[in-house]
Amino acid sequence: MLALAAQNGQVSTIDPTIAALLGQINSSMQTTGTVSTPVNVLNTQRYVYQSGGANDQYAPTTRVDFNLTDRHRLTGTYYWQRFLSKPDLLNNVDPQFPGFPNFAFQTSYRTTGSIGMRSTLGKNLVNDVKGGWQWSPNSFFANITPDMFNNQQGFSLGLTAANTDFSNLTNPSATRNMAPKCSACSPEVSFWSKPSLKTAMSWNPKSAWMPGSTIRHSSSRCPAAE
């Protein structure tokens, strides 16, 4: 093929970075997984392997009820959840080939809490005050470093093929930031919060009467985008 390219005045040598990367891919495929050749497709091989990882999740939940007096009850709840994924298999950022240096972690928290006071103000009069919040700081791919792309000369190299037999291999790409052919190319950090406050009063001499109000606020922030 290279001789034919030379005869037609085209590039007839293999780029050393590409050659080294293909060699690393071939070597990694020998360590684990399965290589197969699709029927009637002689220029393509299919490779499948099971990527390993560690995934720790914690989700303790608590509730406390405390009778301040025989007329006033204080209640508090709290839910704390943490995800720690190394690598983050859920978001497909495990190594594309066994032993490759580019992969990413996820460390995420989901927390919710509430506090309420129920007061019996009279024989037929009850007041409820409830407050709550949700706070969810998320850190995706914060372990990404430029060193993960040293085997690609600092780039993320990729090719696009719409057909499974690669008969229309097009769109070579070499990018330094977000690119479709790296497992994970840049970190993403975000914060999400949602406090709320609700009050309600019921008066029931014979029928229910319940005025009240609710205040909610939500916000999110993505420092990586700023």
Protein Blocks (a to p, Z undefined) as FASTA:
>chain_A
ZZmmmmnopafbdcfklmmmmmmmmmmmmmgccddddehiakbccddddddddddddddd
ddddddfblmbccddddddddddddddfknopacfbghiabdcddddddddddddddddf
bfklccddddddddddddehklpcfklmmmnnopacddddfbfnlpagghiaddfbdcfk
bfblbdcddddddddddddddddfkbccdddddddddddddfklZZ
